[in-house]
Amino acid sequence: MKLIVIIPSFNEEKSLPSVIKSIPKRISGISKIEVLVLDDGSTDHTVQVAKKAGATFVVSHSKRLGLATSFKDAVVAALSRGADIIVNTDADNQYDQREIVKLVHPILMGKADLVIGDRQVTTLSHMPWQKKYGNRLGSFIIRWLTGTAVKDASSGFRAFTASCARSLMITSAHTYTHEMIIDAHFKNKEIIDVPITFRERKNGVSRLIAGNIIQHIIKSASTIIRTVLLYKAFRVFSLVGSLLISSGIVGVVRFLILSYIFNEGKGHVQSLVLSSILIAIGFNILILGFIADLIAYNR
């Protein structure tokens, strides 16, 4: 059983050596542990320090492509090198790499395909409140949409099987965390989480995700919506379409009652026009749902 730890990195020469050196050298049930650093076009000495610290493989982008692409390319590189289990960790040394043992244990026991490290965000005093509540909101939405019990959907410290990795379809160019969970859930992968330690960052700020917290939330929300629609397009569109059609029918019935029972229809023609528009839009949305569902199935 071969484990490869992947570390997407961008200008992390100060913290990366500590991350690599603290990765366990032996884990019961694992015959071989290797470390793969994905350098996302760093302009510092990330590549050199990674090799010096003992990384087994270093794969580099010629220019910066962002977190999602770095993660996807690191997964592909790990699979091509024979990984049976992949652990993704950050290069900023906020995760305790000794807890990789906790992440892979449920997989070795055959109890999970994907294990998420729960940072226990509510207890963190060093995390900014905007990020803390943004993470909690994102995790709540993921639980609501999928029915999973994942407490920390934004955590990048996670382990997954090679089978789970091969089935992944990450389309976002921003981040992979939420999309990966939704994708794995709809492909019937077993997902669990385990509590982990999350330390305060000592060197600079996160560099792999560019932009401010508001931009991050907006991009993450769009990714969540797009991923859910990929698998539940007909359900979502049929719900919206049915609501609009039902509202339109209520308006039509109201007009008929006012016209033929109370003889007051002349003053309510505008509501009849609005109701007709709602019914037409709702019907078009239903048709769109059928088309989207067929596209999703084809994909």
Contacts in CASP RR format, 6 or more apart in sequence:
PFRMAT RR
TARGET T0000
AUTHOR 0000-0000-0000
METHOD contacts of the structure
MODEL  1
MKLIVIIPSFNEEKSLPSVIKSIPKRISGISKIEVLVLDDGSTDHTVQVA
KKAGATFVVSHSKRLGLATSFKDAVVAALSRGADIIVNTDADNQYDQREI
VKLVHPILMGKADLVIGDRQVTTLSHMPWQKKYGNRLGSFIIRWLTGTAV
KDASSGFRAFTASCARSLMITSAHTYTHEMIIDAHFKNKEIIDVPITFRE
RKNGVSRLIAGNIIQHIIKSASTIIRTVLLYKAFRVFSLVGSLLISSGIV
GVVRFLILSYIFNEGKGHVQSLVLSSILIAIGFNILILGFIADLIAYNR
1 29 0 8 1.000
1 30 0 8 1.000
1 31 0 8 1.000
1 32 0 8 1.000
1 84 0 8 1.000
1 85 0 8 1.000
1 108 0 8 1.000
2 30 0 8 1.000
2 31 0 8 1.000
2 32 0 8 1.000
2 33 0 8 1.000
2 34 0 8 1.000
2 82 0 8 1.000
2 83 0 8 1.000
2 84 0 8 1.000
2 85 0 8 1.000
3 27 0 8 1.000
3 30 0 8 1.000
3 32 0 8 1.000
3 33 0 8 1.000
3 34 0 8 1.000
3 83 0 8 1.000
3 84 0 8 1.000
3 85 0 8 1.000
3 86 0 8 1.000
3 87 0 8 1.000
3 104 0 8 1.000
4 33 0 8 1.000
4 34 0 8 1.000
4 35 0 8 1.000
4 36 0 8 1.000
4 56 0 8 1.000
4 78 0 8 1.000
4 81 0 8 1.000
4 82 0 8 1.000
4 83 0 8 1.000
4 85 0 8 1.000
4 86 0 8 1.000
4 87 0 8 1.000
5 23 0 8 1.000
5 33 0 8 1.000
5 34 0 8 1.000
5 35 0 8 1.000
5 36 0 8 1.000
5 86 0 8 1.000
5 87 0 8 1.000
5 88 0 8 1.000
5 89 0 8 1.000
5 97 0 8 1.000
5 100 0 8 1.000
6 36 0 8 1.000
6 37 0 8 1.000
6 38 0 8 1.000
6 71 0 8 1.000
6 74 0 8 1.000
6 75 0 8 1.000
6 77 0 8 1.000
6 78 0 8 1.000
6 86 0 8 1.000
6 87 0 8 1.000
6 88 0 8 1.000
6 89 0 8 1.000
7 16 0 8 1.000
7 19 0 8 1.000
7 20 0 8 1.000
7 35 0 8 1.000
7 36 0 8 1.000
7 37 0 8 1.000
7 38 0 8 1.000
7 50 0 8 1.000
7 55 0 8 1.000
7 74 0 8 1.000
7 88 0 8 1.000
7 89 0 8 1.000
7 90 0 8 1.000
7 91 0 8 1.000
8 38 0 8 1.000
8 40 0 8 1.000
8 67 0 8 1.000
8 70 0 8 1.000
8 71 0 8 1.000
8 74 0 8 1.000
8 88 0 8 1.000
8 90 0 8 1.000
8 91 0 8 1.000
8 208 0 8 1.000
9 16 0 8 1.000
9 37 0 8 1.000
9 38 0 8 1.000
9 39 0 8 1.000
9 40 0 8 1.000
9 42 0 8 1.000
9 46 0 8 1.000
9 50 0 8 1.000
9 70 0 8 1.000
9 91 0 8 1.000
9 208 0 8 1.000
10 39 0 8 1.000
10 40 0 8 1.000
10 41 0 8 1.000
10 42 0 8 1.000
10 46 0 8 1.000
10 64 0 8 1.000
10 66 0 8 1.000
10 70 0 8 1.000
10 91 0 8 1.000
10 207 0 8 1.000
10 208 0 8 1.000
11 42 0 8 1.000
11 43 0 8 1.000
11 44 0 8 1.000
11 46 0 8 1.000
11 207 0 8 1.000
12 42 0 8 1.000
12 44 0 8 1.000
12 46 0 8 1.000
12 91 0 8 1.000
12 92 0 8 1.000
12 203 0 8 1.000
12 207 0 8 1.000
13 42 0 8 1.000
13 44 0 8 1.000
13 45 0 8 1.000
13 46 0 8 1.000
13 48 0 8 1.000
13 49 0 8 1.000
14 203 0 8 1.000
15 91 0 8 1.000
15 92 0 8 1.000
15 93 0 8 1.000
15 202 0 8 1.000
15 203 0 8 1.000
16 37 0 8 1.000
16 46 0 8 1.000
16 49 0 8 1.000
16 50 0 8 1.000
16 53 0 8 1.000
16 91 0 8 1.000
16 93 0 8 1.000
17 49 0 8 1.000
17 50 0 8 1.000
17 52 0 8 1.000
17 53 0 8 1.000
18 93 0 8 1.000
19 89 0 8 1.000
19 90 0 8 1.000
19 91 0 8 1.000
19 92 0 8 1.000
19 93 0 8 1.000
19 95 0 8 1.000
19 97 0 8 1.000
20 35 0 8 1.000
20 37 0 8 1.000
20 50 0 8 1.000
20 53 0 8 1.000
20 54 0 8 1.000
20 55 0 8 1.000
21 53 0 8 1.000
21 54 0 8 1.000
22 96 0 8 1.000
22 97 0 8 1.000
22 98 0 8 1.000
23 33 0 8 1.000
23 35 0 8 1.000
23 89 0 8 1.000
23 97 0 8 1.000
23 100 0 8 1.000
24 33 0 8 1.000
24 97 0 8 1.000
24 98 0 8 1.000
24 100 0 8 1.000
24 101 0 8 1.000
25 33 0 8 1.000
26 33 0 8 1.000
27 33 0 8 1.000
27 100 0 8 1.000
27 101 0 8 1.000
27 104 0 8 1.000
29 108 0 8 1.000
30 85 0 8 1.000
30 104 0 8 1.000
30 108 0 8 1.000
34 56 0 8 1.000
34 57 0 8 1.000
34 81 0 8 1.000
34 83 0 8 1.000
35 54 0 8 1.000
35 55 0 8 1.000
35 56 0 8 1.000
35 57 0 8 1.000
36 55 0 8 1.000
36 56 0 8 1.000
36 57 0 8 1.000
36 58 0 8 1.000
36 59 0 8 1.000
36 74 0 8 1.000
36 77 0 8 1.000
36 78 0 8 1.000
36 81 0 8 1.000
37 46 0 8 1.000
37 47 0 8 1.000
37 50 0 8 1.000
37 55 0 8 1.000
37 57 0 8 1.000
37 58 0 8 1.000
37 59 0 8 1.000
37 91 0 8 1.000
38 59 0 8 1.000
38 60 0 8 1.000
38 61 0 8 1.000
38 70 0 8 1.000
38 71 0 8 1.000
38 73 0 8 1.000
38 74 0 8 1.000
38 77 0 8 1.000
39 46 0 8 1.000
39 47 0 8 1.000
39 50 0 8 1.000
39 58 0 8 1.000
39 59 0 8 1.000
39 60 0 8 1.000
39 61 0 8 1.000
40 61 0 8 1.000
40 64 0 8 1.000
40 65 0 8 1.000
40 66 0 8 1.000
40 67 0 8 1.000
40 69 0 8 1.000
40 70 0 8 1.000
40 208 0 8 1.000
41 60 0 8 1.000
41 61 0 8 1.000
41 62 0 8 1.000
41 63 0 8 1.000
41 64 0 8 1.000
41 65 0 8 1.000
42 60 0 8 1.000
46 91 0 8 1.000
47 58 0 8 1.000
47 60 0 8 1.000
50 58 0 8 1.000
51 58 0 8 1.000
57 77 0 8 1.000
57 81 0 8 1.000
59 73 0 8 1.000
59 74 0 8 1.000
59 77 0 8 1.000
61 69 0 8 1.000
61 70 0 8 1.000
61 73 0 8 1.000
65 73 0 8 1.000
66 173 0 8 1.000
66 208 0 8 1.000
66 209 0 8 1.000
66 210 0 8 1.000
67 174 0 8 1.000
67 175 0 8 1.000
67 176 0 8 1.000
67 208 0 8 1.000
67 209 0 8 1.000
68 170 0 8 1.000
68 172 0 8 1.000
68 173 0 8 1.000
68 174 0 8 1.000
68 175 0 8 1.000
68 176 0 8 1.000
69 173 0 8 1.000
70 208 0 8 1.000
71 88 0 8 1.000
71 170 0 8 1.000
71 176 0 8 1.000
72 170 0 8 1.000
72 176 0 8 1.000
74 88 0 8 1.000
75 86 0 8 1.000
75 88 0 8 1.000
75 165 0 8 1.000
75 168 0 8 1.000
78 86 0 8 1.000
78 165 0 8 1.000
79 86 0 8 1.000
79 162 0 8 1.000
79 165 0 8 1.000
79 166 0 8 1.000
82 162 0 8 1.000
83 162 0 8 1.000
83 165 0 8 1.000
84 161 0 8 1.000
84 162 0 8 1.000
85 104 0 8 1.000
85 107 0 8 1.000
85 108 0 8 1.000
85 159 0 8 1.000
85 160 0 8 1.000
85 161 0 8 1.000
85 162 0 8 1.000
86 159 0 8 1.000
86 160 0 8 1.000
86 161 0 8 1.000
86 162 0 8 1.000
86 165 0 8 1.000
87 100 0 8 1.000
87 103 0 8 1.000
87 104 0 8 1.000
87 157 0 8 1.000
87 158 0 8 1.000
87 159 0 8 1.000
88 156 0 8 1.000
88 157 0 8 1.000
88 158 0 8 1.000
88 159 0 8 1.000
88 160 0 8 1.000
89 95 0 8 1.000
89 97 0 8 1.000
89 100 0 8 1.000
89 156 0 8 1.000
89 157 0 8 1.000
90 156 0 8 1.000
90 157 0 8 1.000
92 201 0 8 1.000
92 203 0 8 1.000
92 206 0 8 1.000
93 199 0 8 1.000
93 201 0 8 1.000
93 202 0 8 1.000
93 203 0 8 1.000
94 198 0 8 1.000
94 199 0 8 1.000
94 200 0 8 1.000
94 201 0 8 1.000
95 157 0 8 1.000
95 196 0 8 1.000
95 197 0 8 1.000
95 198 0 8 1.000
95 199 0 8 1.000
96 196 0 8 1.000
96 197 0 8 1.000
96 199 0 8 1.000
99 157 0 8 1.000
99 196 0 8 1.000
99 197 0 8 1.000
100 159 0 8 1.000
102 194 0 8 1.000
102 196 0 8 1.000
103 115 0 8 1.000
103 117 0 8 1.000
103 157 0 8 1.000
103 158 0 8 1.000
103 159 0 8 1.000
103 194 0 8 1.000
103 196 0 8 1.000
104 115 0 8 1.000
104 159 0 8 1.000
105 194 0 8 1.000
106 112 0 8 1.000
106 115 0 8 1.000
106 192 0 8 1.000
106 194 0 8 1.000
107 113 0 8 1.000
107 115 0 8 1.000
107 159 0 8 1.000
107 160 0 8 1.000
107 161 0 8 1.000
111 190 0 8 1.000
111 192 0 8 1.000
112 190 0 8 1.000
112 191 0 8 1.000
112 192 0 8 1.000
113 160 0 8 1.000
113 161 0 8 1.000
113 163 0 8 1.000
113 164 0 8 1.000
113 184 0 8 1.000
113 189 0 8 1.000
113 190 0 8 1.000
113 191 0 8 1.000
114 158 0 8 1.000
114 159 0 8 1.000
114 160 0 8 1.000
114 161 0 8 1.000
114 164 0 8 1.000
114 180 0 8 1.000
114 181 0 8 1.000
114 184 0 8 1.000
114 189 0 8 1.000
114 190 0 8 1.000
114 191 0 8 1.000
114 192 0 8 1.000
115 158 0 8 1.000
115 159 0 8 1.000
115 160 0 8 1.000
115 191 0 8 1.000
115 192 0 8 1.000
115 193 0 8 1.000
115 194 0 8 1.000
116 150 0 8 1.000
116 152 0 8 1.000
116 153 0 8 1.000
116 155 0 8 1.000
116 156 0 8 1.000
116 157 0 8 1.000
116 158 0 8 1.000
116 181 0 8 1.000
116 191 0 8 1.000
116 192 0 8 1.000
116 193 0 8 1.000
116 194 0 8 1.000
117 152 0 8 1.000
117 155 0 8 1.000
117 156 0 8 1.000
117 157 0 8 1.000
117 158 0 8 1.000
117 193 0 8 1.000
117 194 0 8 1.000
117 195 0 8 1.000
117 196 0 8 1.000
118 151 0 8 1.000
118 152 0 8 1.000
118 155 0 8 1.000
118 193 0 8 1.000
118 194 0 8 1.000
118 195 0 8 1.000
118 196 0 8 1.000
119 152 0 8 1.000
119 155 0 8 1.000
119 157 0 8 1.000
119 196 0 8 1.000
119 198 0 8 1.000
120 151 0 8 1.000
120 152 0 8 1.000
120 195 0 8 1.000
120 196 0 8 1.000
120 198 0 8 1.000
121 127 0 8 1.000
121 132 0 8 1.000
121 135 0 8 1.000
121 136 0 8 1.000
121 139 0 8 1.000
121 152 0 8 1.000
122 132 0 8 1.000
122 136 0 8 1.000
124 132 0 8 1.000
124 198 0 8 1.000
126 200 0 8 1.000
127 135 0 8 1.000
127 198 0 8 1.000
128 213 0 8 1.000
130 213 0 8 1.000
131 213 0 8 1.000
134 213 0 8 1.000
134 217 0 8 1.000
135 152 0 8 1.000
135 153 0 8 1.000
135 154 0 8 1.000
138 153 0 8 1.000
138 154 0 8 1.000
138 178 0 8 1.000
138 220 0 8 1.000
138 224 0 8 1.000
139 150 0 8 1.000
139 151 0 8 1.000
139 152 0 8 1.000
139 153 0 8 1.000
139 154 0 8 1.000
141 224 0 8 1.000
142 148 0 8 1.000
142 150 0 8 1.000
142 153 0 8 1.000
142 178 0 8 1.000
142 181 0 8 1.000
142 182 0 8 1.000
142 224 0 8 1.000
143 149 0 8 1.000
143 150 0 8 1.000
143 153 0 8 1.000
145 182 0 8 1.000
145 224 0 8 1.000
145 228 0 8 1.000
146 181 0 8 1.000
146 182 0 8 1.000
146 185 0 8 1.000
146 186 0 8 1.000
147 185 0 8 1.000
148 181 0 8 1.000
148 185 0 8 1.000
148 191 0 8 1.000
149 192 0 8 1.000
149 193 0 8 1.000
150 181 0 8 1.000
150 191 0 8 1.000
150 193 0 8 1.000
151 193 0 8 1.000
152 193 0 8 1.000
153 177 0 8 1.000
153 178 0 8 1.000
153 181 0 8 1.000
154 177 0 8 1.000
154 178 0 8 1.000
155 177 0 8 1.000
155 193 0 8 1.000
155 196 0 8 1.000
156 177 0 8 1.000
157 196 0 8 1.000
158 180 0 8 1.000
160 184 0 8 1.000
164 184 0 8 1.000
164 189 0 8 1.000
167 183 0 8 1.000
167 184 0 8 1.000
167 187 0 8 1.000
167 189 0 8 1.000
168 180 0 8 1.000
168 183 0 8 1.000
168 184 0 8 1.000
169 183 0 8 1.000
170 176 0 8 1.000
170 179 0 8 1.000
170 180 0 8 1.000
170 183 0 8 1.000
171 179 0 8 1.000
171 226 0 8 1.000
171 227 0 8 1.000
172 179 0 8 1.000
172 219 0 8 1.000
172 223 0 8 1.000
172 226 0 8 1.000
174 209 0 8 1.000
174 216 0 8 1.000
174 219 0 8 1.000
174 220 0 8 1.000
174 223 0 8 1.000
175 209 0 8 1.000
175 216 0 8 1.000
175 219 0 8 1.000
175 220 0 8 1.000
175 223 0 8 1.000
178 220 0 8 1.000
178 223 0 8 1.000
178 224 0 8 1.000
178 227 0 8 1.000
179 223 0 8 1.000
179 224 0 8 1.000
179 227 0 8 1.000
181 191 0 8 1.000
182 224 0 8 1.000
182 227 0 8 1.000
182 228 0 8 1.000
182 231 0 8 1.000
183 227 0 8 1.000
184 191 0 8 1.000
185 191 0 8 1.000
186 231 0 8 1.000
186 232 0 8 1.000
209 216 0 8 1.000
228 236 0 8 1.000
229 236 0 8 1.000
229 292 0 8 1.000
229 296 0 8 1.000
230 296 0 8 1.000
230 299 0 8 1.000
231 296 0 8 1.000
233 289 0 8 1.000
233 292 0 8 1.000
233 293 0 8 1.000
233 295 0 8 1.000
233 296 0 8 1.000
234 289 0 8 1.000
234 290 0 8 1.000
234 292 0 8 1.000
234 293 0 8 1.000
236 289 0 8 1.000
237 285 0 8 1.000
237 286 0 8 1.000
237 288 0 8 1.000
237 289 0 8 1.000
237 292 0 8 1.000
238 286 0 8 1.000
238 289 0 8 1.000
240 282 0 8 1.000
240 285 0 8 1.000
241 281 0 8 1.000
241 282 0 8 1.000
241 283 0 8 1.000
241 285 0 8 1.000
241 286 0 8 1.000
242 282 0 8 1.000
242 286 0 8 1.000
244 278 0 8 1.000
244 279 0 8 1.000
244 281 0 8 1.000
244 282 0 8 1.000
244 285 0 8 1.000
245 278 0 8 1.000
245 279 0 8 1.000
245 282 0 8 1.000
245 283 0 8 1.000
245 286 0 8 1.000
247 275 0 8 1.000
247 278 0 8 1.000
248 274 0 8 1.000
248 275 0 8 1.000
248 276 0 8 1.000
248 278 0 8 1.000
248 279 0 8 1.000
249 275 0 8 1.000
249 279 0 8 1.000
250 275 0 8 1.000
251 271 0 8 1.000
251 272 0 8 1.000
251 274 0 8 1.000
251 275 0 8 1.000
252 272 0 8 1.000
252 275 0 8 1.000
252 276 0 8 1.000
252 279 0 8 1.000
254 268 0 8 1.000
254 271 0 8 1.000
255 265 0 8 1.000
255 268 0 8 1.000
255 269 0 8 1.000
255 271 0 8 1.000
255 272 0 8 1.000
255 275 0 8 1.000
258 264 0 8 1.000
258 265 0 8 1.000
258 268 0 8 1.000
259 265 0 8 1.000
259 268 0 8 1.000
END
